Amino acid sequence: MMLRLLPIVVLSLAFVRSQELRNATACSEEQMQLECAEDEVIAVHNAYFDGNDSHGCGMMLPINITSFIDNRVVVNAEIRRFSVQSTVNKRCGGVNTCTLMLNQDEPQAENWGNGKLHVQYYCIDGKSVRYSCGSVIEIAMPEKGDAKDVLRAARPRWYPGPVTVSGYGYVRNKGYPEYYRGVHDCTWTIRAPQGRRVLLTLLDLSIRSVLHGEAACKDFLSVTEGSRLLMNKCGEIEEPIVIESSDNELNVTLSVKSEFYGKRGLLAHFTAVGCPIPKHPKQSYLVHGNTSHAEFMCCDDHVFPDTGLRFKHLTCQQGYRWSEDLPDCVEIKHIVGGGNSTLLHILRRAQQNVTEPKVGELTIDDYSLAYDFIIPSSIIAGLIVGNILIAIALMRCRRNRKRQDDEAASASVKEIPGPNSSQSGQQLGTPV
């Protein structure tokens, strides 16, 4: 029985150990050593030189080089911070242990003056990043436990279909960090749960550059989301490149035309970010929602029983879970009529809180009276008054039109001449 349990314990310890972010610091003239366990390799997540952090450095030099740097140039503190990701990856990426000295390994370091080298890295299981070309990698959704959030168990390697990883993972080419080879296209499909996004970080890329006489990259790395090209690059990267999908899937393709090339290749880290939009509770609706924030509102005459308010705002925490669970909205009549002292106290306190969205300005005792009698009566009275005003306006319009018609008729009668007046007029106008 103990023999069967032993491998499980060892795997669990390795998983916890690989979760620890390690930090190493050394002056540029000092030697730095990075070390992992025998079954792990180094994954450098961030490496930079900080010229503003030079305490205790440069003591062995006869002259302080920073005194020759023009103070007018150092206006911003970030001006003396340089990424050395590629330099550190050359010595330490993908290996078990390494030593480096910035002044010797970085040609530009002698121009930077005194400062310190900072390296942040993980020790990862070397076997956990060996995914074959064409693999579909699914990121498992963490589940919420009683004491702490736990990750779903990953499927075994022999399980048919997509490979499932817990929370995050790494991909690298075969031969990393000694070489990469072709001739073929190697694609990894990374898929997050529905409603979340894939966050891909290129930690190391060292492949064939465009040589003299070539019009384009012969070997290149491309990152696509569906038919949309997000990145297409060859050569080396000087600092990590972060790519975030708009949906839940990314494709990473290393296209190689060289049969064998003595550069490191690719090492990338991936994880899922954002929270899926939760299902709305009963008697509520979603006002606004994305993978980081969600706003819900209860229907009229309903509130959330835990706050006594109609409004609830959620935020995504730790990149995968919402700040709180959503209860179903409860009708206010039910709270008042039910006689639950706890709910009544929550409702009264919510109405007195002016900093939060309120149910209304009315008290609990007047709530039913207002919504059952006062408001409907006001609406009916408004309709009646409006109809009366419309009727009076129509009567006035008809009366004015009738008066105008009568005046027009009397005027036309006056203008029509009689028979005698017509004949006399003709006699007067006829010459003798």
C-alpha positions as CSV (number, residue, x, y, z in Angstrom):
1,M,0.0,0.0,0.0
2,M,2.9,2.4,0.8
3,L,4.5,1.7,-2.5
4,R,1.4,2.8,-4.4
5,L,1.0,6.0,-2.4
6,L,4.6,7.0,-2.8
7,P,4.5,8.2,-6.4
8,I,1.4,10.3,-5.8
9,V,3.2,12.1,-2.9
10,V,6.3,12.7,-5.1
11,L,4.2,14.2,-7.9
12,S,2.3,16.4,-5.5
13,L,5.5,17.8,-4.1
14,A,6.9,18.4,-7.5
15,F,3.7,20.3,-8.4
16,V,3.9,22.5,-5.3
17,R,7.7,23.1,-5.8
18,S,7.2,24.2,-9.4
19,Q,4.6,26.8,-8.2
20,E,7.3,28.8,-6.4
21,L,8.6,31.9,-8.2
22,R,12.3,32.2,-7.4
23,N,14.2,35.5,-7.3
24,A,18.0,35.8,-7.8
25,T,20.0,39.0,-7.5
26,A,23.6,39.8,-8.0
27,C,25.8,42.7,-8.9
28,S,26.9,42.9,-12.6
29,E,30.5,42.0,-11.7
30,E,29.4,39.1,-9.4
31,Q,28.6,35.5,-10.4
32,M,25.0,34.3,-10.2
33,Q,23.9,30.7,-9.9
34,L,20.5,29.3,-10.7
35,E,19.7,25.8,-9.6
36,C,16.7,23.4,-9.8
37,A,16.1,19.8,-8.8
38,E,17.4,17.0,-10.9
39,D,14.0,16.3,-12.6
40,E,13.4,20.0,-13.3
41,V,14.6,22.7,-15.7
42,I,14.8,26.5,-15.5
43,A,12.1,28.7,-17.1
44,V,13.2,32.3,-17.0
45,H,10.2,34.6,-16.7
46,N,11.9,37.9,-16.3
47,A,15.5,39.0,-16.3
48,Y,16.7,42.7,-16.2
49,F,19.5,44.9,-15.2
50,D,18.6,47.7,-12.8
51,G,21.2,50.6,-12.8
52,N,19.2,52.4,-10.0
53,D,19.8,49.5,-7.6
54,S,23.5,49.6,-7.1
55,H,23.8,49.4,-3.3
56,G,26.9,47.3,-2.5
57,C,28.0,47.1,-6.1
58,G,31.1,48.5,-7.8
59,M,33.2,48.3,-4.6
60,M,36.0,46.3,-6.4
61,L,36.3,48.9,-9.2
62,P,39.0,51.6,-8.8
63,I,36.7,54.1,-10.5
64,N,32.9,54.4,-10.2
65,I,31.7,54.2,-13.8
66,T,28.4,55.9,-13.0
67,S,30.2,59.1,-12.2
68,F,30.9,59.5,-15.9
69,I,27.3,59.2,-16.9
70,D,25.8,62.5,-17.8
71,N,23.1,63.3,-15.2
72,R,21.0,65.1,-17.9
73,V,20.6,61.7,-19.6
74,V,19.3,60.0,-16.5
75,V,16.0,61.9,-16.3
76,N,13.7,58.9,-15.9
77,A,14.6,56.0,-13.6
78,E,13.5,53.5,-16.2
79,I,16.3,54.8,-18.5
80,R,18.8,52.6,-16.7
81,R,16.8,49.4,-16.6
82,F,17.5,47.0,-19.4
83,S,16.1,43.6,-20.3
84,V,18.6,40.8,-20.4
85,Q,16.1,38.0,-21.0
86,S,18.0,36.7,-24.1
87,T,21.3,36.8,-22.4
88,V,20.1,34.8,-19.4
89,N,18.3,32.3,-21.6
90,K,21.5,31.6,-23.5
91,R,23.1,30.4,-20.3
92,C,20.1,29.1,-18.2
93,G,17.0,28.5,-20.3
94,G,15.9,24.8,-20.3
95,V,18.8,23.5,-18.2
96,N,19.0,22.2,-14.7
97,T,21.6,24.5,-13.3
98,C,23.7,27.4,-14.6
99,T,26.1,30.2,-13.6
100,L,26.4,33.6,-15.3
101,M,28.2,36.9,-14.8
102,L,26.5,39.9,-16.5
103,N,29.7,41.8,-17.3
104,Q,31.0,38.8,-19.2
105,D,27.9,37.4,-20.8
106,E,26.3,40.7,-21.9
107,P,28.5,42.8,-24.3
108,Q,26.6,46.0,-23.5
109,A,26.9,45.7,-19.7
110,E,30.1,47.6,-19.6
111,N,28.3,50.7,-20.8
112,W,25.6,50.5,-18.1
113,G,27.6,51.3,-15.1
114,N,27.0,49.8,-11.6
115,G,23.8,48.0,-10.9
116,K,22.2,44.6,-10.2
117,L,21.0,41.7,-12.2
118,H,17.5,40.5,-11.3
119,V,16.2,37.1,-12.5
120,Q,12.8,35.6,-11.8
121,Y,12.4,32.0,-12.7
122,Y,10.4,28.8,-12.1
123,C,11.7,25.3,-11.8
124,I,9.4,23.2,-13.9
125,D,9.1,19.5,-14.6
126,G,11.1,18.9,-17.8
127,K,8.6,16.2,-18.9
128,S,5.6,18.4,-18.4
129,V,6.5,20.6,-21.5
130,R,7.0,17.8,-24.0
131,Y,3.9,18.1,-26.2
132,S,4.0,16.6,-29.6
133,C,3.2,18.6,-32.7
134,G,-0.5,18.8,-33.4
135,S,-1.4,18.6,-29.7
136,V,-4.6,20.2,-28.4
137,I,-3.9,21.5,-24.8
138,E,-6.9,22.3,-22.7
139,I,-6.5,24.4,-19.5
140,A,-8.6,23.0,-16.7
141,M,-10.9,25.3,-14.7
142,P,-10.0,25.6,-11.0
143,E,-12.7,24.5,-8.7
144,K,-13.7,26.4,-5.5
145,G,-13.0,24.3,-2.4
146,D,-13.8,24.8,1.3
147,A,-10.4,25.8,2.5
148,K,-8.7,26.9,-0.7
149,D,-9.2,26.7,-4.5
150,V,-8.0,23.4,-5.9
151,L,-7.2,22.5,-9.5
152,R,-9.0,19.7,-11.3
153,A,-6.8,16.7,-11.8
154,A,-5.2,16.5,-15.2
155,R,-6.0,13.6,-17.5
156,P,-3.2,11.0,-17.9
157,R,-0.9,11.3,-21.0
158,W,-2.4,8.1,-22.6
159,Y,-6.0,9.5,-22.4
160,P,-7.4,9.9,-25.9
161,G,-8.3,13.4,-27.1
162,P,-7.0,16.8,-25.9
163,V,-4.3,16.9,-23.2
164,T,-5.6,18.6,-20.0
165,V,-3.4,20.7,-17.8
166,S,-4.2,22.3,-14.5
167,G,-4.2,26.1,-14.6
168,Y,-1.1,26.7,-16.7
169,G,1.6,25.0,-18.7
170,Y,4.6,25.4,-21.0
171,V,5.4,24.4,-24.6
172,R,8.8,24.0,-26.2
173,N,10.2,22.5,-29.4
174,K,12.0,19.1,-29.4
175,G,15.7,19.7,-28.8
176,Y,15.3,22.9,-26.7
177,P,17.6,24.5,-25.7
178,E,20.4,22.8,-27.8
179,Y,18.7,22.9,-31.2
180,Y,15.5,22.7,-33.2
181,R,14.9,20.8,-36.4
182,G,12.5,20.4,-39.3
183,V,11.4,20.2,-42.1
184,H,7.8,20.6,-40.9
185,D,5.2,22.9,-39.2
186,C,4.7,22.2,-35.5
187,T,1.4,23.5,-34.2
188,W,0.1,23.6,-30.6
189,T,-3.5,24.5,-30.0
190,I,-4.1,26.0,-26.6
191,R,-7.7,26.1,-25.4
192,A,-9.2,27.8,-22.3
193,P,-12.6,27.1,-20.8
194,Q,-15.5,28.8,-22.6
195,G,-15.8,32.4,-21.5
196,R,-12.0,32.8,-20.6
197,R,-9.0,33.9,-22.6
198,V,-5.6,32.4,-23.3
199,L,-2.6,34.4,-22.1
200,L,0.5,33.3,-23.9
201,T,4.0,34.6,-22.9
202,L,7.0,33.9,-25.1
203,L,9.8,33.5,-22.6
204,D,12.4,32.5,-25.2
205,L,12.6,32.5,-29.0
206,S,15.9,31.8,-30.7
207,I,15.6,30.7,-34.3
208,R,17.1,31.4,-37.7
209,S,17.0,35.1,-38.7
210,V,16.7,36.5,-42.2
211,L,20.1,36.1,-43.8
212,H,21.7,38.2,-46.5
213,G,20.0,37.8,-49.8
214,E,16.8,36.4,-48.4
215,A,13.5,38.4,-48.7
216,A,11.7,36.8,-45.8
217,C,12.1,34.5,-42.8
218,K,12.9,30.9,-43.6
219,D,12.0,29.7,-40.1
220,F,9.4,31.6,-38.2
221,L,7.0,31.5,-35.3
222,S,3.4,32.5,-35.8
223,V,0.5,32.9,-33.3
224,T,-3.0,32.9,-34.7
225,E,-6.5,33.2,-33.4
226,G,-8.8,31.6,-36.0
227,S,-8.0,33.3,-39.2
228,R,-6.4,36.3,-37.5
229,L,-2.6,36.6,-37.4
230,L,-1.4,38.0,-34.0
231,M,2.3,37.6,-34.5
232,N,4.8,36.4,-37.1
233,K,8.5,36.5,-36.0
234,C,11.9,35.0,-36.6
235,G,15.3,35.6,-35.0
236,E,15.5,36.2,-31.3
237,I,13.5,38.2,-28.7
238,E,15.2,40.5,-26.2
239,E,12.4,40.4,-23.7
240,P,9.2,38.4,-23.1
241,I,6.3,38.9,-25.5
242,V,2.8,38.7,-24.1
243,I,-0.2,37.8,-26.3
244,E,-3.7,37.6,-25.1
245,S,-6.6,36.1,-27.1
246,S,-10.0,37.7,-27.5
247,D,-11.7,34.3,-27.4
248,N,-10.7,31.0,-25.7
249,E,-8.2,29.5,-28.2
250,L,-4.8,30.3,-29.7
251,N,-2.7,28.4,-32.2
252,V,1.1,28.5,-31.9
253,T,3.0,27.3,-35.0
254,L,6.7,26.9,-35.4
255,S,7.4,26.7,-39.2
256,V,10.8,25.2,-39.9
257,K,12.5,24.8,-43.3
258,S,15.9,24.0,-41.9
259,E,16.6,20.4,-41.3
260,F,18.7,21.2,-38.3
261,Y,19.7,24.5,-36.7
262,G,21.9,25.1,-33.7
263,K,19.7,27.6,-31.9
264,R,17.5,27.1,-28.9
265,G,14.1,27.3,-30.5
266,L,10.9,28.1,-28.5
267,L,9.9,28.1,-24.8
268,A,6.5,29.6,-24.0
269,H,4.2,29.8,-21.0
270,F,0.4,29.8,-21.2
271,T,-2.5,30.2,-18.8
272,A,-6.2,31.1,-18.8
273,V,-7.3,34.5,-17.5
274,G,-10.7,36.0,-16.9
275,C,-13.9,34.6,-15.3
276,P,-16.7,33.2,-17.4
277,I,-19.8,35.4,-17.2
278,P,-22.0,33.7,-14.5
279,K,-25.6,32.7,-15.1
280,H,-28.0,35.3,-13.8
281,P,-30.0,34.3,-10.7
282,K,-33.8,34.0,-10.8
283,Q,-35.7,37.3,-11.1
284,S,-32.6,39.2,-12.2
285,Y,-30.8,40.3,-15.4
286,L,-27.3,41.1,-16.5
287,V,-26.6,44.9,-16.8
288,H,-23.0,44.6,-18.0
289,G,-20.5,41.8,-18.0
290,N,-17.1,40.7,-19.3
291,T,-14.3,38.5,-18.1
292,S,-13.3,40.9,-15.3
293,H,-16.5,42.6,-14.1
294,A,-20.2,41.7,-14.0
295,E,-23.2,43.8,-12.8
296,F,-26.6,42.3,-12.0
297,M,-29.9,43.9,-11.2
298,C,-33.0,42.3,-9.6
299,C,-36.3,42.8,-11.3
300,D,-38.8,45.3,-9.9
301,D,-40.0,44.6,-6.4
302,H,-37.1,42.2,-5.8
303,V,-33.8,42.4,-4.0
304,F,-30.8,40.2,-3.2
305,P,-31.5,38.7,0.2
306,D,-27.9,39.0,1.5
307,T,-27.7,42.8,0.9
308,G,-31.3,44.0,0.6
309,L,-30.3,45.8,-2.6
310,R,-31.4,45.4,-6.2
311,F,-27.8,45.9,-7.5
312,K,-24.8,43.6,-7.2
313,H,-21.3,44.1,-8.6
314,L,-18.8,41.2,-9.1
315,T,-15.1,41.3,-9.8
316,C,-12.9,38.5,-11.1
317,Q,-10.3,37.5,-8.5
318,Q,-7.1,35.6,-9.0
319,G,-7.9,35.4,-12.7
320,Y,-10.5,32.7,-12.5
321,R,-13.2,33.1,-9.8
322,W,-15.8,35.7,-9.0
323,S,-15.7,37.7,-5.7
324,E,-18.9,36.2,-4.4
325,D,-21.8,33.8,-5.3
326,L,-25.0,35.2,-6.5
327,P,-28.2,34.2,-4.6
328,D,-31.7,34.4,-6.3
329,C,-33.5,37.6,-6.0
330,V,-36.4,37.6,-3.4
331,E,-39.6,39.6,-3.7
332,I,-39.9,42.4,-1.1
333,K,-43.5,41.4,-0.3
334,H,-42.2,38.0,0.6
335,I,-39.6,39.5,3.0
336,V,-42.1,41.8,4.6
337,G,-44.9,39.2,4.9
338,G,-42.6,36.4,5.9
339,G,-41.6,38.0,9.2
340,N,-37.9,36.9,8.9
341,S,-36.2,39.3,11.3
342,T,-32.8,38.9,9.7
343,L,-34.0,39.7,6.2
344,L,-36.1,42.6,7.5
345,H,-33.0,44.0,9.3
346,I,-30.9,43.7,6.1
347,L,-33.7,45.4,4.1
348,R,-34.0,48.3,6.5
349,R,-30.2,48.8,6.7
350,A,-30.0,48.8,2.9
351,Q,-32.6,51.5,2.7
352,Q,-30.6,53.6,5.1
353,N,-27.3,53.2,3.3
354,V,-26.9,56.2,1.0
355,T,-23.7,55.0,-0.6
356,E,-25.2,51.9,-2.3
357,P,-28.0,51.7,-4.9
358,K,-31.3,51.8,-3.0
359,V,-34.5,49.8,-3.4
360,G,-36.4,53.1,-3.1
361,E,-37.0,56.1,-0.9
362,L,-40.1,54.5,0.7
363,T,-40.2,52.6,3.9
364,I,-41.2,49.0,4.2
365,D,-44.6,49.8,5.6
366,D,-45.4,52.2,2.7
367,Y,-43.9,50.1,0.0
368,S,-47.0,47.9,-0.8
369,L,-49.3,50.9,-0.4
370,A,-47.3,53.0,-2.8
371,Y,-46.8,50.4,-5.5
372,D,-50.3,48.9,-5.2
373,F,-52.5,52.0,-4.9
374,I,-50.7,55.4,-5.1
375,I,-48.7,54.9,-8.2
376,P,-51.6,53.2,-10.3
377,S,-54.1,55.8,-9.1
378,S,-51.7,58.6,-10.2
379,I,-51.3,57.0,-13.6
380,I,-55.1,56.7,-14.1
381,A,-55.7,60.3,-12.9
382,G,-53.1,61.5,-15.3
383,L,-54.7,59.6,-18.2
384,I,-58.2,61.0,-17.3
385,V,-56.9,64.6,-17.1
386,G,-55.1,64.2,-20.4
387,N,-58.2,62.9,-22.1
388,I,-60.3,65.8,-20.8
389,L,-57.7,68.4,-22.1
390,I,-57.7,66.7,-25.5
391,A,-61.6,66.7,-25.6
392,I,-61.7,70.4,-24.7
393,A,-59.1,71.2,-27.4
394,L,-61.1,69.3,-30.0
395,M,-64.4,71.1,-29.0
396,R,-62.6,74.5,-29.3
397,C,-61.3,73.6,-32.7
398,R,-64.7,72.5,-34.0
399,R,-66.4,75.7,-32.6
400,N,-63.8,77.9,-34.2
401,R,-64.1,76.1,-37.6
402,K,-68.0,76.4,-37.5
403,R,-67.7,80.2,-36.8
404,Q,-65.3,80.6,-39.7
405,D,-67.7,78.7,-42.0
406,D,-70.6,80.8,-41.0
407,E,-68.7,84.1,-41.6
408,A,-67.6,82.9,-45.0
409,A,-71.1,82.0,-46.0
410,S,-72.6,85.4,-45.0
411,A,-69.8,87.2,-46.9
412,S,-70.6,85.3,-50.1
413,V,-74.3,86.2,-49.9
414,K,-73.5,89.9,-49.7
415,E,-71.3,89.9,-52.8
416,I,-73.9,88.2,-55.1
417,P,-75.9,91.1,-57.1
418,G,-79.7,90.9,-57.8
419,P,-81.4,90.9,-61.3
420,N,-82.5,94.5,-61.3
421,S,-79.2,95.8,-60.3
422,S,-77.6,94.0,-63.1
423,Q,-79.9,95.4,-65.8
424,S,-79.7,99.0,-64.6
425,G,-76.0,98.7,-64.6
426,Q,-76.0,97.6,-68.2
427,Q,-78.3,100.5,-69.2
428,L,-76.1,103.1,-67.6
429,G,-73.1,101.8,-69.3
430,T,-74.6,101.7,-72.9
431,P,-74.1,104.7,-75.1
432,V,-77.2,106.4,-76.8
